[in-house]
Amino acid sequence: MLRFARNDAKRQWDWGCPKGGGVKDPKQKNKQTIKTKQQHLNNIPPAGSDVILHADAIIPPNYIADAGTIGIGAEGSLTIHNGAQLHHTGNVEATLQKSIAAYNEAADPTDGWYTIASPVEGWLEPNDNMLTNTYDLYYYNEPDHLWKNYKKQSFDFYNGKGYLYANSDNKTLEFTGNMIPTNNSISFGLFYTEAAGDLKGYNLMGNPFTRNLTAGEITLADIPVTTYYMVEGGSELVPFDLGMHPIKPGQGFFVQAAEDNQLLVLGAQTNSGNRGATQGNLCIEVGNGSVMDRAYVQIGGGNTLRKMILNDNTAKVYVMNDGKDYAAATIEAAQGELPVNFRANENGQYTITVNLEGVEMNYLHLIDNMTGTDIDLLLPPLTGGQGESTPATYTFNARTTDYESRFKLVFSTQVLEPVEGPDQPFAFINNGNLIVNGEGMLQIMDVTGRMIRCTDVARNVSTSGMVPGVYVLRLINGDDVKVQKMVIE
């Protein structure tokens, strides 16, 4: 039985069992327990209060506890369950739990990987519970861009660092020790090694607190940076939108340094908002029902991330840039084309989906280079049987021997110049030629805003080779600009 009692002299709350505690009459046990629980609920200390624990205290999943300093009595303890948070202003001895689901190697060899992190101050040796059954425990070493396996090179957990873990059994991992105050900020010097090539600067870090890390609390040179996380239960790394998905206690994440020993600060809020963060993403997902892989296109900022493959026997989708494969690539242009490669792990049927996350586009098409199929990804979404909207998808057949350069995305985030207005039509088509009434320079653009032709109007313009569709014509003569929309069939 637990109770809170206010000690006004010390301005703190005692939480524990009354002296001589326990219910002596077994017949009254249930009644007394219910009453005590009700008293406990009615005596929760105000947020930020100093607390002394005289019995076992548990913060349940998804609950946020807010305290000042926390003292642990001789018979007291504190356990923070998976998904719970503890905000506190003083060091406290506690146990943080993190739940891990067993992997199923028969279904998917990449299944079941989790990034984990210790919130315990300083070093913490992995306990026996973590090292049972068939398990894997790694840390990532940026200088030689290799994963180090605990079975071959034992190591301790270090507060603020991230690790990779999988187990053949469901596990509740426990990190027990001195939890640092959650109102602190912690700094780390990051590695940046030129010899690491496209993976240079990537450091696997971890949440050092018993509370969530949110936007503006992970900074390099006082500027929020793009963070990447490994999808729990999967194997891919994806950009982390801290505004929507904060980094939880016990969770790891990747950041990329720009120079050696660059200072990463965790926990300090900045006044620069989301400066330096991505403006939005395209999430490209490909799967066949049993496996799923993703690649991200970051619009307007962020860091690129090479594809980091834990198992090379699964289907993979990745964005190509300068002949290299990326799990996340950044594009600054408002319109253009982007190669999207795909490698099948088995012959069969796959489905590709492109989701827009925080970005608006006025043109987004997926082109299948093998079949020539052109999919408008901005068509009104399909409606599922339960009334839920689903994005447009494309189902295709693929073989392991197919060329990987299967797709490309054609996109535009630009808003085209108005084509409705006082301008009178100045061009028409006759026998496959574009006839222009007027003088000056003629620009022909497709609906993505990409320039198709640019020529002087002294001669007719052939439409041969132009893909049927809608085009925008601009006739420029000094300061006089006329705009017209035209359909070419």
N, C-alpha and C positions, 0 to 999 in steps of 0.2 A: 504494500500500500504506500502511496506517495502523497505528500502534501507540500504546499507552499506556505511559508509563514513570513510575514514582513518583519524585518528587524530594522526599526526606524533609526536606531542609534548608529548602525553601520550602513544604513541605506542599501541593504542587500536583501535577497530572498533566499531562504533555506528551503531545499527540496529534498525530501527523504522520508524515512519512517519515524513515527513518534517513538519516544523512549518506551521500552517495554512493549513495543509494537506487536501487531498481530492480533487476530481475533481469537479470544480464548474459547468461546462457545461455538463449536462447529455448526450448530443449527443456525447461528446468526451470520455465518461466513458470507453467503451470497448477498444478503441484505446489506451487510456492513461494507462489502467490497463495492457494491453499486453506489452506496452513499459516498464512500471515499473517492471514487472516480468522479462523481459529480462535484464534490468539493474541489478536487484537483482541477477540473475544467473551469470552475468559477474563480480559481485563484492563480491563473496564468499571470506571471509578472509582466509589467509593461515592457515594450520593446526597449532594448538598451540597458535594462537593469542588470546590476551585478548579481550573480547567482552562486550559491554553494550547493553542491549535490551530495547528499548523504545516502543515496541508493542508486540502483542502476537506472539510468535515464536513456531513452531512445527517441531519436528524431525520425519519424516515419517517412516512407517514400513520398516525394513531391511536396514535403512540408518545408517551409522556410522558418527557421528559428533565429531570433534576433536578440542578442544579449550583449552586455558589457563584458566585464571580466567574469570568468567561470572558475570557481574553486571546486576541487574534487575532495570530498571527505574520505575517511579511512575505508568506508564500505561503499563508496560511490564509484560510478563509471559513466561514460558517455559514449554512445554508439550512434553514428550517422548512417542511416540506411541508404541503399542505392537510390539516387535521384533526389535525395534531400539536401538541404543547404543549412549551414550554420554561419551566421554573421556574428563575429565577436571581436572585442578590442584588446584582449589579452591572451597570452599563451595558455593553452589548455591541453591536457592529456585526453586523447579520444581515439576512437577507432572509426575509420571511414570504410564503408563497404561498397564494392562495385560488382554488379552481377555480369557474368559472362555466360553466353549460351554455347552449348557444345557444337563443334563443327561436324559436318556430315561429309566426309571426304568422298564417299561413294556417289553423292549427288553433285558435288561441286568441290574440286580440290582447293578453290580459293575461299571457300566459305569459312566463317567463324573467326576472322582476324579482328582484333580490337586494339586501339591505342589506349594505353593506360598511363597513369601518372600518380605519383605519391604526393600527398599534401603534408607529409611529415617533415619537420625541419631537419635539414642536413641529410645524412645518409641513412638508408634503411635496407637491411638485408632481406631478400625474398624469403618468405616463410615456407614451411613444408607444404602447406595447403596449395600453394601456387605450383609446386614442382611435382605433383602427383599425376597419375594417369599418363596418357600420351599428350605432351604439351610442347609448345615452342615459345620461347621468350627471347626477344631481340632488342638491341638498340641500334640506331643508325649513326654511323660515323662519317661525317661529311668529308674530312680530309682524304679518305680513300674511297668515299661514296659506296660503302659496303655495309650490309647488315651483319652484326656480330651476334652469334648465337650463344646464349647462356650456357648451353651444354658443353661448348668448347672453350669458352672464355667467361668464367663467372664474373659477375659484377653486382654492385649494389644499386638500389634506386636512389636517385638524387632529386631533391625537391626542385621543381621547375623543369625537369627533363621528361621526355616522353619515351615510351617503350611500346613494343608490339607483342601481342600475346594471343595464344589460341590454346584450347584444351579440348580433349575428346569427351569431356564430361561437363555438365552444367556446374558452374563454380560461382561462389561468392567470395571474391578476393577481399582481404582485409589489410588495411594499412594502419598500424597502431603506433602512436608516439605523440610527440609534442606538436600540436597544430599551431602554426604561426597566426598572429592576428590578421583578420581579413581586411582591415583598413590600411594595411601596409602596402608598399610597393616594392617589387623585387627586380633587380637588374641582372642581366647575363650578357657576357661577351660571346658573340656568335662566331662560328667558323666560316671562312670564305676561302676556298682553295681553287686556284685557277686550273689545277690538274684534274679537278672533278668535272671539267667540261660543262655540259648542259645542266648538270646537277649541282654545280658550284653554288655554295651559299645556302643550300637547303638544310635546315636544322630541325630535328624533331624535338619539340618542347612539350611541357605539360602544365596543366593548371596547378599552381602551387597552393591554392586556397581550398577552403571547404565551402566556397560559394561560387556562383557562376562568374565567368569572365565575359564582359559585354563589350559592345562597340566602343572604341575610344580608350580601352584599357590594355591594348596590345600595340605598342608603338616602337618605331625606330626613328631616332632623331626627332622625337615629339610628333611624328606623323603616323596615324593609323596605317597599318600594312595589311595586305591581303594574306589571309591565313588559309591553310588547307587542312582537311581532316580526312581520316579514313572512315568510310561508311561502316558503322558497326555491324558485324555480321557479314561483311563483304571484303573486298580487297582493293577497291579503287580509291584514289585520292581525288577529292573535289574541293573547289573553293568554298570557304566557310563564310556564309553570310551571318555575321555576328548580330546584325539587327534582328534577324529572325530566329537564329539558332545560337544562343550563347554557348560557350565552352563550359561543360559541366565539371564539377569536382571529380577527380580521378580520370580525366580524359586528356589525351595528347593531341597535338596539332603540329603542322609544319609551318615555318616561316622562312623567307629567303633573305639572307643578308646581302648587302651590296659591297661590303668590304670586310676584311678580316678584323675580328674583335669589335665589330659594330655592336652598339649597346641596345639590347632589347629590354624594354621596361614592361613589366606585367603588373597590373593593378592600379596604375595611375591614370585617372581621367584627364583628358586633354580638352582644350577649348577649340580644337581645330575640327571638331565634328568628324565627318567621314572623309575629310580631305585625303586624297590618295587611295580611297577605296574604289572598288569597281562600281560603275553606274548600273550595270545589269549583266545578266548572263543568258546565253542560250545553252540549255542542257540537252545533249544528244544522247538518247538511250537506245541501245540495240539489244534484243534478247530473243530467245526461242522458247520461253516458258520455263526452262530449267536454269539458264544462266543469263545474267544481265551485265552489261558494261556501259560505262558512261564516258563522255568527253564534254568539256565545257569550253565555250567561247565567251570571253569576257569583253564586254563592249565598253570602250572608253577608259580603260585603265586597268591596273592590277599587274600581277606577275605571270609569266609563262611558267608552265610546269611540264617537264618531260614525263612521258608515260613511265611509271614505275611499276613493273610487272613482277608480282610475287610468284605466279605460276604461268608458264608460257603455253599451256595447253588449252586455254579457254578462248572463246570468241573475244575479239578486241575491236573497239572503235576508237579512232584517234584523229586529231586535227593535224594536218600537215602544214609546216611552215619552213621554208628554206630546206626542203628535203628531209626534215626531221619530224618525228612523231611526238605529239604533245597530248597530255591529258587535259591541259588547260592552256589556251592560247589567247593572247590579247590582240584586239584589233582597234585601231584608232579611227580608221576610215569610216565615213558615214555610209558608204555603199561599196560593194565589190563582190568578189567570188572567193570562196574558201574551200579548198579540197578537204574532204572527209573520207578517210580510209577505213576499210573494214576487212577483218580477217576472220573467216569462219573456222570454228574448231571441229565442226562436223558438217557433213552434207545435210541440207534440210532447209526449212522455211524459217525466216527471221522477220521480226517487226522492228522498224525504226520509228522513234518518236522524237520530235523536237519541241521542247517546252521553253517558253519565254519567262524569265524570272526578273522582274524589275526593269524591263526594257520594252519600249514601244517601237514597232516597225511598220512601215507602210508597204513593204514588199519582202516576202520571204518564201523562196521556192527551193525545193530539194530536187536535184537532178540525178537520176540514175544513169551513170555513164555507160552501163552495159546494155540497158534496154531502151534508153532515151526517154524514159518516163519522166514527166515534169509534174511535181506535186506542189500545189499552192497550200502552204502551211498556215495561211491566214484565213482560210475559208471558215465559215461559222462552225464551231465545234460540234461534233456528234453528241447526241444525248443517249446516255446509257439507259438500261431497263429501269433503274431506280431514280431516274430523273437527274442523274449526275452528268455534268458536262465532261467530255474527254477530248483531248487535243487530237487533231488530225494525225493519222498514222499511215505508214506505208509498209506493206508486207511483201517480201521478195524471197526468191530462192537463191541459195548460195552454195558453192562447193569450196572445199579446202584448197583446191587448185586455182581458184579464180584470182585474177589480179586484185590487189588490195585497194587500188585507186578506184573505188566503186562509185563514190558520190561526190557531189559538190553542193554547197549552199550558195545561193545568189540572194543578196540581201540589200536593204536600204533602210536607213533610219532617217533620211532626209524627208522633209516635207516639200513636195514639188511646188514650183511657182504656180499661182492661180492660172487656170486656163479658161475660166469663165469670166466674161467681162465685156467691155465695149469693143474689143478688137474684132474686126471682121475677118472671115477666112481669107487667107492670102495664098493658099496652096491647094492643089488638087492633084489627083492621079489620073494619068491618061496613058493607056497601053504600057503599063509597068514603069512609067517615068513619073517622077514628082515634078510638077510644073509650079513654079513660084512666081507670083505677081508682086514684084517689088525689087528693091536693090539692097545690097549689103551682104552680110555673112549669114549663112544658114547653118544652124546647129540642130542635129537630130539626136534626141536622147530617148532611151527606153524608160520604162516606168521606175527603174531603180535610180534614175538620175545619171546613168552612165552614158558618156558621149559615144554615139555610134558613128556619126559622120559630121564633118565640119568642112564646108565648102563655100565658094563664092557662088552667088545665084545667077551669074552670067550664063550658066549652062544648066540644062535639066539634070536631075539626079535620078539615076536608076535605082529602083527598089529591089533589084535582083540580089539575092543572098540575105535579105532582111527577114528575120523570123516573123511570121504572122503575129500580130498583136497590136497593142496600143503604144503610140509614140508621141513625144512632145516635140514640136518644132519651135525654134526661136529664130526670128529674123532680126538681125542686129544691124542698124545703120546709124552710126554715131551714138547719140543719146536716145535714139528711137528704138525701142525693143517691142516686138510683137510676138505673142505666144499663141500657138494653136495646137489643139489635140487632134491626132489623126489615127485612124484604124487602117492598118495595112493587112490585106488578106492574102 
